[in-house]
Amino acid sequence: MDLKIYGEIKKYLSIDEKMEYDYILADIDSPEAYEGFSFGVDDIHFFVTTFDVYSLQRGINIIKNFKTPISVTKVLFTRNPSSEESEYIDFISLSYKVKWKPDVVYFPFETDDLYAIYENQRFSKVRFVNLSNEFMDSLMFMLEIASGASKNEIRKAIKLIERA
């Protein structure tokens, strides 16, 4: 990560002490926030949506403000994964400077996964046990993309997180 962005994040969060992170995920929902962090072309970008109108509009609004072409991976929360959903995103972003990566990450949109996510939020603890195999596969694939780590390395990291 660019040190300038790291400093901007610390300033945004009003943090003075040293932060030691290998990765920082930024959940951005406006062009101003995206531009404010000065993300670079080499940073990893994900377009995450559940296909509700609000999410799609906010995401496309950011993409249409890209000044240079940026490679982005689609992360789609859906009940029934299909190429039509991915093609729809291609269509609504056709005239913008986005280069969609060929891999698409599909997360199942199931009640049990949502319950596990809500439970993690309530207890401020990360537990993977109640997540479906499909959800875990998608999460691990996303981590592979972001970190470059192997599946085995990611499995080991997940086990360490659960023990903590």
DODRENVO-6880 format. One line per 4 residues: number of its first residue (from 0); for each residue x, y, z of N, C-alpha, C, O. Coordinates in nm, 3 decimals, always signed. Atoms other than C-alpha are relative to their C-alpha. Layout:
BEGIN
NUM) X Y Z X Y Z X Y Z X Y Z | ...
end
This chain:
BEGIN
0) +0.084 -0.118 +0.000 +0.000 +0.000 +0.000 +0.089 +0.124 +0.000 +0.190 +0.129 +0.069 | -0.068 -0.128 +0.007 +0.118 +0.349 -0.083 -0.001 +0.065 +0.140 -0.105 +0.072 +0.204 | -0.009 -0.061 -0.133 +0.242 +0.521 +0.236 -0.087 +0.124 +0.012 -0.134 +0.155 +0.121 | +0.087 -0.118 -0.003 +0.047 +0.833 +0.142 -0.142 -0.042 +0.038 -0.207 +0.024 +0.120
4) +0.134 +0.049 -0.031 -0.278 +0.634 +0.153 -0.006 -0.046 +0.145 -0.104 -0.020 +0.215 | -0.007 +0.045 -0.138 -0.173 +0.475 +0.482 -0.014 +0.119 +0.095 -0.090 +0.114 +0.192 | +0.008 -0.123 -0.081 -0.123 +0.823 +0.629 -0.138 +0.062 -0.006 -0.189 +0.112 +0.095 | +0.135 -0.055 +0.015 -0.458 +0.938 +0.491 -0.101 -0.080 +0.081 -0.192 -0.022 +0.141
8) +0.091 +0.085 -0.078 -0.635 +0.643 +0.653 +0.018 +0.029 +0.148 -0.081 +0.042 +0.220 | -0.024 -0.032 -0.141 -0.469 +0.715 +0.989 -0.062 +0.136 +0.035 -0.121 +0.153 +0.142 | +0.057 -0.133 -0.024 -0.573 +1.079 +0.958 -0.152 -0.007 +0.003 -0.216 +0.052 +0.090 | +0.146 +0.014 +0.008 -0.929 +0.986 +0.858 -0.055 -0.064 +0.127 -0.161 -0.025 +0.175
12) +0.045 +0.070 -0.120 -0.958 +0.752 +1.158 +0.046 +0.068 +0.129 +0.016 +0.021 +0.238 | -0.053 -0.075 -0.115 -0.786 +1.006 +1.390 +0.087 -0.090 +0.089 +0.069 -0.093 +0.211 | -0.089 +0.090 -0.072 -0.519 +0.754 +1.489 +0.141 +0.055 -0.006 +0.192 +0.086 -0.114 | -0.136 -0.051 -0.005 -0.177 +0.873 +1.605 +0.104 -0.111 +0.009 +0.213 -0.100 -0.047
16) -0.097 +0.107 -0.021 -0.011 +0.548 +1.708 +0.025 -0.078 -0.129 -0.049 -0.069 -0.227 | -0.038 +0.080 +0.116 +0.159 +0.312 +1.468 -0.100 -0.114 -0.019 -0.138 -0.182 +0.077 | +0.088 +0.112 +0.033 -0.072 +0.067 +1.293 +0.083 -0.102 -0.077 +0.156 -0.066 -0.169 | -0.075 +0.104 +0.068 +0.075 -0.264 +1.186 -0.097 -0.095 -0.070 -0.150 -0.188 -0.008
20) +0.090 +0.082 +0.079 -0.135 -0.417 +0.911 +0.067 -0.038 -0.131 +0.139 +0.041 -0.192 | -0.047 +0.042 +0.131 -0.046 -0.619 +0.607 -0.096 +0.046 -0.108 -0.055 +0.076 -0.220 | +0.103 -0.037 +0.097 -0.375 -0.531 +0.437 -0.100 +0.092 +0.068 -0.129 +0.080 +0.187 | +0.108 -0.087 -0.047 -0.635 -0.262 +0.473 -0.111 -0.007 -0.103 -0.089 +0.016 -0.221
24) +0.118 +0.002 +0.086 -0.984 -0.304 +0.331 -0.076 +0.129 +0.022 -0.105 +0.166 +0.136 | +0.076 -0.125 -0.011 -1.168 +0.018 +0.258 -0.135 -0.020 -0.066 -0.142 -0.052 -0.185 | +0.136 +0.010 +0.052 -1.545 +0.007 +0.215 -0.041 +0.140 -0.043 -0.074 +0.225 +0.040 | +0.024 -0.133 +0.056 -1.608 +0.303 -0.013 -0.136 +0.002 -0.069 -0.169 -0.089 -0.146
28) +0.131 -0.008 +0.067 -1.954 +0.416 -0.122 -0.027 +0.134 -0.065 -0.142 +0.168 -0.095 | +0.019 -0.127 +0.071 -1.891 +0.755 -0.282 +0.127 +0.034 -0.078 +0.237 -0.002 -0.037 | -0.118 -0.040 +0.078 -1.663 +0.899 -0.550 +0.094 +0.090 +0.080 +0.216 +0.083 +0.064 | -0.082 -0.091 -0.081 -1.543 +1.164 -0.303 +0.091 -0.078 +0.094 +0.209 -0.047 +0.109
32) -0.080 +0.081 -0.092 -1.428 +0.903 -0.054 +0.109 -0.076 -0.077 +0.222 -0.087 -0.030 | -0.098 +0.073 +0.082 -1.256 +0.704 -0.329 +0.114 +0.093 -0.040 +0.231 +0.057 -0.025 | -0.103 -0.095 +0.042 -1.072 +1.009 -0.460 +0.078 +0.052 +0.120 +0.197 +0.081 +0.108 | -0.065 -0.051 -0.120 -0.995 +1.125 -0.105 +0.111 -0.090 +0.051 +0.206 -0.043 +0.114
36) -0.103 +0.092 -0.043 -0.790 +0.814 -0.038 +0.109 -0.020 -0.104 +0.207 -0.089 -0.076 | -0.102 +0.008 +0.105 -0.593 +0.841 -0.362 +0.045 -0.143 -0.030 +0.165 -0.170 -0.036 | -0.035 +0.138 +0.034 -0.607 +0.470 -0.443 +0.068 -0.001 -0.135 +0.036 +0.077 -0.224 | -0.076 +0.009 +0.123 -0.368 +0.369 -0.714 -0.050 -0.110 -0.091 -0.128 -0.196 -0.050
40) +0.038 +0.099 +0.100 -0.412 +0.164 -1.027 +0.047 -0.139 +0.043 -0.018 -0.239 +0.011 | -0.055 +0.129 -0.042 -0.199 -0.112 -0.870 -0.069 -0.058 +0.124 -0.049 -0.176 +0.155 | +0.072 +0.053 -0.114 -0.419 -0.144 -0.562 -0.108 -0.096 -0.048 -0.154 -0.087 -0.162 | +0.102 +0.098 +0.037 -0.668 -0.430 -0.561 -0.137 +0.059 +0.025 -0.166 +0.111 +0.133
44) +0.134 -0.057 -0.007 -1.024 -0.322 -0.631 -0.105 -0.110 -0.015 -0.095 -0.197 -0.101 | +0.114 +0.091 +0.008 -1.344 -0.517 -0.566 -0.127 +0.082 -0.014 -0.142 +0.186 +0.051 | +0.134 -0.060 +0.013 -1.695 -0.419 -0.677 -0.095 -0.099 +0.065 -0.122 -0.206 +0.011 | +0.084 +0.090 -0.078 -1.926 -0.571 -0.416 -0.144 +0.048 -0.009 -0.173 +0.165 +0.015
48) +0.140 -0.039 +0.009 -2.301 -0.576 -0.470 -0.093 -0.117 +0.032 -0.058 -0.233 +0.013 | +0.108 +0.098 -0.021 -2.620 -0.756 -0.369 -0.106 +0.018 -0.106 -0.211 -0.047 -0.101 | +0.091 -0.032 +0.110 -2.792 -0.619 -0.680 -0.119 +0.084 +0.041 -0.212 +0.102 -0.038 | +0.106 -0.096 -0.031 -3.018 -0.387 -0.486 +0.035 +0.131 -0.071 +0.153 +0.160 -0.094
52) -0.019 -0.121 +0.081 -3.063 -0.059 -0.670 +0.098 +0.097 +0.066 +0.182 +0.155 -0.002 | -0.088 -0.093 -0.071 -2.888 +0.147 -0.402 +0.147 -0.040 -0.017 +0.230 +0.044 -0.052 | -0.139 +0.046 +0.012 -2.570 -0.066 -0.406 +0.053 +0.016 -0.142 +0.165 +0.063 -0.162 | -0.043 -0.013 +0.139 -2.556 -0.075 -0.784 +0.025 +0.146 -0.038 +0.127 +0.178 -0.099
56) -0.016 -0.142 +0.035 -2.606 +0.301 -0.819 +0.124 +0.058 +0.065 +0.200 +0.131 +0.001 | -0.117 -0.054 -0.070 -2.343 +0.382 -0.555 +0.130 -0.052 -0.064 +0.224 +0.023 -0.085 | -0.120 +0.058 +0.060 -2.090 +0.142 -0.709 +0.029 +0.055 -0.138 +0.143 +0.089 -0.169 | -0.018 -0.052 +0.136 -2.145 +0.257 -1.066 +0.038 +0.148 +0.005 +0.115 +0.194 -0.079
60) -0.034 -0.142 -0.016 -2.125 +0.620 -0.949 +0.150 +0.017 +0.027 +0.212 +0.112 -0.021 | -0.145 -0.005 -0.024 -1.772 +0.551 -0.822 +0.075 -0.034 -0.128 +0.170 +0.036 -0.165 | -0.067 +0.044 +0.123 -1.672 +0.366 -1.139 -0.003 +0.107 -0.109 +0.095 +0.126 -0.179 | +0.009 -0.100 +0.107 -1.795 +0.641 -1.369 +0.093 +0.118 +0.024 +0.118 +0.196 -0.068
64) -0.094 -0.108 -0.030 -1.556 +0.881 -1.193 +0.146 -0.043 -0.009 +0.235 +0.038 +0.018 | -0.138 +0.042 +0.020 -1.245 +0.670 -1.261 +0.062 +0.088 -0.108 +0.004 +0.106 -0.215 | -0.068 -0.086 +0.097 -0.998 +0.896 -1.438 +0.083 -0.083 -0.100 +0.102 -0.043 -0.214 | -0.075 +0.091 +0.086 -0.792 +0.608 -1.577 -0.062 -0.139 +0.012 -0.128 -0.169 +0.111
68) +0.056 +0.136 -0.009 -0.889 +0.248 -1.655 +0.057 -0.076 +0.120 +0.179 -0.078 +0.141 | -0.041 +0.072 -0.119 -0.878 +0.038 -1.337 -0.057 -0.142 -0.006 -0.174 -0.161 -0.039 | +0.043 +0.140 -0.003 -0.895 -0.341 -1.307 -0.077 -0.026 +0.130 -0.032 +0.010 +0.239 | +0.088 +0.024 -0.114 -1.175 -0.454 -1.077 -0.054 -0.143 -0.007 -0.088 -0.193 -0.114
72) +0.061 +0.132 -0.012 -1.297 -0.794 -0.957 -0.142 +0.015 +0.053 -0.165 +0.086 +0.150 | +0.140 -0.003 -0.045 -1.673 -0.842 -0.923 -0.018 -0.099 +0.115 +0.028 -0.213 +0.109 | +0.038 +0.084 -0.113 -1.797 -0.978 -0.590 -0.151 +0.012 +0.011 -0.204 +0.116 +0.049 | +0.144 -0.005 +0.012 -2.162 -1.070 -0.624 -0.067 -0.089 +0.105 -0.044 -0.210 +0.110
76) +0.081 +0.074 -0.096 -2.393 -1.170 -0.340 -0.131 -0.032 -0.070 -0.205 +0.058 -0.109 | +0.116 +0.039 +0.079 -2.667 -1.370 -0.504 -0.053 -0.135 +0.048 +0.019 -0.215 +0.107 | +0.061 +0.128 -0.036 -2.907 -1.656 -0.446 +0.033 -0.107 -0.103 +0.061 -0.221 -0.068 | -0.028 +0.094 +0.109 -2.849 -1.819 -0.786 +0.106 +0.059 -0.093 +0.072 +0.134 -0.184
80) -0.106 -0.057 +0.084 -2.509 -1.736 -0.941 -0.021 -0.034 -0.147 -0.049 -0.148 -0.183 | +0.010 +0.022 +0.144 -2.524 -1.690 -1.316 +0.082 +0.104 -0.074 +0.111 +0.211 -0.020 | -0.078 -0.093 +0.081 -2.327 -1.525 -1.592 -0.083 +0.123 -0.036 -0.028 +0.229 -0.065 | +0.086 -0.113 +0.034 -2.628 -1.302 -1.661 +0.018 +0.116 +0.098 +0.012 +0.232 +0.059
84) -0.021 -0.106 -0.099 -2.568 -1.111 -1.337 +0.130 +0.075 -0.029 +0.135 +0.198 -0.024 | -0.128 -0.061 +0.033 -2.206 -1.050 -1.429 -0.012 +0.083 -0.128 +0.043 +0.194 -0.136 | +0.019 -0.072 +0.127 -2.307 -0.948 -1.782 -0.080 +0.129 +0.021 -0.057 +0.228 -0.048 | +0.078 -0.120 -0.030 -2.559 -0.700 -1.638 +0.092 +0.111 +0.051 +0.077 +0.227 +0.013
88) -0.095 -0.099 -0.051 -2.279 -0.524 -1.450 +0.088 +0.051 -0.114 +0.117 +0.170 -0.122 | -0.077 -0.042 +0.118 -2.072 -0.522 -1.771 -0.080 +0.103 -0.079 -0.026 +0.205 -0.122 | +0.086 -0.086 +0.081 -2.365 -0.360 -1.950 -0.017 +0.139 +0.063 -0.004 +0.240 -0.007 | +0.026 -0.131 -0.062 -2.438 -0.084 -1.695 +0.128 +0.082 +0.020 +0.121 +0.201 +0.051
92) -0.126 -0.073 -0.014 -2.068 +0.007 -1.679 +0.074 +0.014 -0.132 +0.191 +0.052 -0.135 | -0.061 +0.008 +0.133 -2.001 -0.017 -2.052 +0.079 +0.124 -0.040 +0.187 +0.111 -0.099 | -0.065 -0.122 +0.049 -1.906 +0.347 -2.112 +0.101 +0.058 +0.100 +0.150 +0.170 +0.080 | -0.090 -0.053 -0.103 -1.683 +0.385 -1.803 +0.137 -0.066 -0.007 +0.155 -0.168 -0.074
96) -0.139 +0.046 +0.004 -1.310 +0.332 -1.744 +0.024 -0.109 +0.106 +0.099 -0.090 +0.202 | -0.019 +0.114 -0.089 -1.331 -0.004 -1.571 +0.037 -0.120 -0.086 -0.022 -0.144 -0.191 | -0.039 +0.124 +0.067 -1.156 -0.324 -1.677 -0.037 -0.113 +0.095 +0.029 -0.135 +0.196 | +0.044 +0.108 -0.086 -1.343 -0.617 -1.530 +0.095 -0.118 -0.013 +0.125 -0.162 -0.124
100) -0.084 +0.119 +0.001 -1.117 -0.905 -1.431 -0.088 -0.120 -0.035 -0.208 -0.119 -0.006 | +0.082 +0.115 +0.044 -1.229 -1.243 -1.570 -0.061 -0.080 +0.115 -0.170 -0.135 +0.101 | +0.054 +0.075 -0.113 -1.274 -1.405 -1.228 -0.110 +0.080 +0.069 -0.096 +0.200 +0.091 | +0.110 -0.060 -0.074 -1.603 -1.332 -1.052 -0.015 -0.080 +0.129 -0.017 -0.203 +0.126
104) +0.019 +0.066 -0.129 -1.649 -1.408 -0.682 -0.149 +0.003 +0.032 -0.210 +0.110 +0.040 | +0.142 +0.010 -0.034 -1.998 -1.533 -0.598 -0.013 -0.042 +0.146 +0.045 -0.142 +0.188 | +0.033 +0.037 -0.137 -2.120 -1.536 -0.239 -0.145 -0.042 +0.005 -0.231 +0.027 -0.051 | +0.140 +0.040 -0.012 -2.433 -1.729 -0.156 -0.074 +0.099 +0.090 -0.018 +0.151 +0.186
108) +0.083 -0.092 -0.077 -2.711 -1.513 -0.021 -0.101 -0.086 +0.075 -0.218 -0.095 +0.036 | +0.084 +0.093 -0.072 -2.849 -1.755 +0.233 -0.021 +0.046 +0.144 +0.064 +0.115 +0.200 | +0.037 -0.041 -0.135 -3.017 -1.706 +0.569 +0.103 -0.045 +0.103 +0.138 +0.032 +0.192 | -0.096 +0.050 -0.098 -2.769 -1.924 +0.758 +0.130 +0.079 -0.002 +0.187 +0.107 +0.104
112) -0.122 -0.081 +0.009 -2.470 -1.726 +0.629 -0.024 +0.138 +0.060 +0.061 +0.190 +0.132 | +0.032 -0.131 -0.057 -2.640 -1.398 +0.718 -0.007 -0.007 +0.152 +0.042 +0.082 +0.221 | +0.008 +0.017 -0.145 -2.715 -1.529 +1.067 +0.140 -0.008 +0.060 +0.166 +0.054 +0.163 | -0.138 +0.012 -0.050 -2.348 -1.624 +1.115 +0.071 +0.135 -0.004 +0.146 +0.169 +0.089
116) -0.061 -0.134 +0.011 -2.238 -1.278 +0.996 -0.052 +0.091 +0.110 +0.026 +0.159 +0.176 | +0.059 -0.083 -0.105 -2.480 -1.104 +1.232 +0.050 -0.042 +0.138 +0.076 +0.043 +0.224 | -0.050 +0.051 -0.128 -2.366 -1.326 +1.519 +0.143 +0.048 +0.023 +0.177 +0.089 +0.134 | -0.137 -0.051 -0.012 -2.002 -1.233 +1.451 +0.001 +0.148 +0.036 +0.080 +0.191 +0.119
120) +0.006 -0.143 -0.029 -2.096 -0.865 +1.454 -0.044 +0.026 +0.144 +0.013 +0.111 +0.213 | +0.051 -0.019 -0.137 -2.291 -0.894 +1.781 +0.106 -0.030 +0.104 +0.118 +0.043 +0.203 | -0.098 +0.042 -0.100 -2.010 -1.070 +1.965 +0.140 +0.053 -0.028 +0.234 +0.022 +0.046 | -0.131 -0.056 +0.038 -1.724 -0.882 +1.792 +0.107 -0.109 -0.003 +0.219 -0.090 +0.045
124) -0.093 +0.112 +0.010 -1.560 -1.214 +1.722 -0.017 -0.062 -0.138 -0.128 -0.071 -0.190 | +0.007 +0.062 +0.131 -1.473 -1.381 +1.395 -0.005 -0.151 +0.019 +0.089 -0.212 +0.070 | +0.017 +0.145 -0.003 -1.607 -1.736 +1.374 -0.046 -0.041 -0.139 -0.139 +0.017 -0.195 | +0.032 +0.046 +0.134 -1.619 -1.924 +1.047 -0.087 -0.125 -0.001 -0.138 -0.165 -0.106
128) +0.065 +0.130 -0.008 -1.787 -2.242 +1.170 -0.141 -0.003 -0.058 -0.178 -0.100 -0.123 | +0.140 +0.001 +0.043 -2.145 -2.144 +1.091 -0.021 +0.046 -0.144 -0.135 +0.052 -0.191 | +0.012 -0.044 +0.139 -2.071 -2.022 +0.739 -0.002 -0.121 -0.092 +0.065 -0.221 -0.066 | +0.011 +0.111 +0.094 -2.161 -2.246 +0.446 +0.133 -0.023 -0.072 +0.218 +0.066 -0.080
132) -0.121 +0.032 +0.076 -1.891 -2.421 +0.245 +0.015 +0.092 -0.120 +0.126 +0.134 -0.151 | -0.005 -0.090 +0.116 -1.983 -2.206 -0.058 +0.049 +0.138 +0.042 +0.129 +0.200 -0.029 | -0.042 -0.131 -0.049 -1.939 -1.888 +0.148 +0.149 -0.002 +0.031 +0.222 +0.090 -0.007 | -0.142 +0.011 -0.035 -1.602 -2.007 +0.282 +0.088 -0.011 -0.125 +0.195 +0.049 -0.131
136) -0.076 +0.010 +0.125 -1.483 -2.104 -0.068 +0.015 +0.137 -0.066 +0.123 +0.171 -0.114 | -0.005 -0.134 +0.060 -1.571 -1.757 -0.196 +0.090 +0.093 +0.080 +0.167 +0.170 +0.022 | -0.085 -0.083 -0.086 -1.405 -1.588 +0.101 +0.147 -0.034 -0.022 +0.231 +0.056 -0.033 | -0.139 +0.041 +0.021 -1.088 -1.791 +0.053 +0.050 +0.041 -0.139 +0.166 +0.079 -0.153
140) -0.039 -0.042 +0.134 -1.084 -1.715 -0.321 +0.030 +0.150 -0.001 +0.127 +0.194 -0.063 | -0.023 -0.144 -0.009 -1.115 -1.344 -0.245 +0.133 +0.031 +0.070 +0.207 +0.121 +0.030 | -0.126 -0.017 -0.071 -0.828 -1.371 +0.002 +0.120 -0.038 -0.086 +0.225 +0.025 -0.077 | -0.107 +0.038 +0.094 -0.617 -1.548 -0.260 +0.029 +0.116 -0.095 +0.145 +0.149 -0.120
144) -0.016 -0.112 +0.092 -0.678 -1.259 -0.499 +0.071 +0.116 +0.069 +0.165 +0.174 +0.014 | -0.053 -0.117 -0.070 -0.599 -0.993 -0.239 +0.142 -0.021 +0.052 +0.222 +0.072 +0.052 | -0.129 +0.021 -0.066 -0.297 -1.158 -0.077 +0.103 -0.071 -0.086 +0.223 -0.056 -0.064 | -0.093 +0.081 +0.078 -0.147 -1.387 -0.338 +0.040 -0.127 +0.074 +0.123 -0.204 +0.025
148) -0.032 +0.119 -0.079 -0.133 -1.656 -0.067 -0.069 -0.122 -0.061 -0.166 -0.110 -0.136 | +0.060 +0.126 +0.048 -0.210 -2.020 -0.142 -0.120 -0.036 +0.087 -0.140 +0.020 +0.194 | +0.116 +0.047 -0.078 -0.526 -2.198 -0.026 +0.043 -0.056 +0.135 -0.023 -0.033 +0.236 | -0.049 +0.056 -0.127 -0.324 -2.384 +0.237 +0.040 +0.108 +0.098 +0.010 +0.099 +0.217
152) -0.040 -0.111 -0.087 -0.176 -2.063 +0.374 -0.124 +0.072 +0.056 -0.127 +0.111 +0.172 | +0.123 -0.066 -0.044 -0.524 -1.909 +0.391 -0.073 -0.086 +0.102 -0.125 -0.034 +0.201 | +0.064 +0.091 -0.097 -0.667 -2.216 +0.567 +0.069 +0.011 +0.136 +0.002 +0.017 +0.240 | -0.075 -0.013 -0.125 -0.390 -2.191 +0.828 -0.031 +0.133 +0.069 -0.048 +0.138 +0.191
156) +0.031 -0.132 -0.057 -0.459 -1.819 +0.876 -0.140 +0.002 +0.061 -0.160 +0.060 +0.168 | +0.137 +0.005 -0.051 -0.831 -1.885 +0.922 -0.003 -0.077 +0.133 -0.073 -0.036 +0.226 | -0.005 +0.075 -0.125 -0.755 -2.146 +1.188 +0.061 +0.084 +0.113 +0.014 +0.080 +0.227 | -0.061 -0.088 -0.100 -0.530 -1.897 +1.369 -0.098 +0.108 +0.047 -0.106 +0.139 +0.166
160) +0.099 -0.103 -0.033 -0.802 -1.631 +1.356 -0.106 -0.058 +0.093 -0.145 +0.006 +0.191 | +0.104 +0.061 -0.083 -1.058 -1.868 +1.503 +0.050 -0.031 +0.141 -0.028 -0.024 +0.236 | -0.054 +0.030 -0.133 -0.827 -1.962 +1.791 +0.021 +0.125 +0.082 +0.019 +0.119 +0.205 | -0.030 -0.125 -0.072 -0.758 -1.599 +1.881 -0.117 +0.049 +0.082 -0.107 +0.153 +0.148
end
